[in-house]
Amino acid sequence: MKSVANFYSIEINYDIKLCICKFIKYLYKKDKNIIVIDSSAMLKELDRLLWSFEQNSFLPHKIYNNGDMIDTPIILLSIQNLDKLSLFDKYDCIINNYDNALLKIKNGINIYEFVDTNESSKSISRNKFLEYKKNDFTLIHNKYNEQAL
């Protein structure tokens, strides 16, 4: 089964970090194991947001550090630890907020890419889209719809 790269275009009035938090919650409620890839600084922000974006919500997560037990359904993985991606073979969803496409992953993974409204983000997303296409990923593009989650 081929891996799927899902691109979600975000409207101008949405905060991408909040969209990612809500999407994590959506996937978690569907019993998915989720990896979020970003820079260490952005992961710290996301970590704080996951504790506070909704008052009555708890999403079990942690920022992965070398040697950590893999004991939570939501892992925040820094780009410095991308070489450890193979440790997470039971994870079926990756939210990639990193600038590069994730091409060296096992088949059957769903990758989620969020496209922000600024031109720099759009350009990065276009390049990732082309990389996934060249590498025979199934490609899906939708507008991000918070109400549909």
Disulfide bonds with the S-S distance in Angstrom:
none
